[in-house]
Amino acid sequence: QVQLVESGGGLVQAGGSLRLSCAASGTIFSINGMGWYRLGPGQQRELVARITSGGSTIYADSVKGRFAIWRDDAKNTVYLQMNSLEPEDTDVYYCNVLHDWNDYWGQGTQVTVSS
């Protein structure tokens, strides 16, 4: 079993920055990929950013150039640096870890951007 603990959400003014963290714990031996998702307008989780075990990254078009994802494998932690935040980024952000080809999700952390 893998447990995920997210941190770093909160309230920020437009143009500001936040950093999200997600630490995985438990019996960990093979993390294949890590990422961040948010609910989106349709209330279905949509990809924000993802990083593979090899370090390749992919971003949603709406966050390219503003958000950055990276991982610290020694800490089993994935980070999301969010800069130039916009009110449209307001959402619940979920961490996802693909471990031994099984999906695990964090509890979600609220990000609110005021205009």
NORFEN-V44685 format. One line per field, one symbol per residue. ss: DSSP state (@ for helix, = for strand, . for the rest). A space follows every 50 residues. Layout:
# NORFEN-V44685
ss->???
This chain:
# NORFEN-V44685
ss->.======..====....=========....========.......===== ==....===.@@@...======....======....@@@.=========. .====...======.
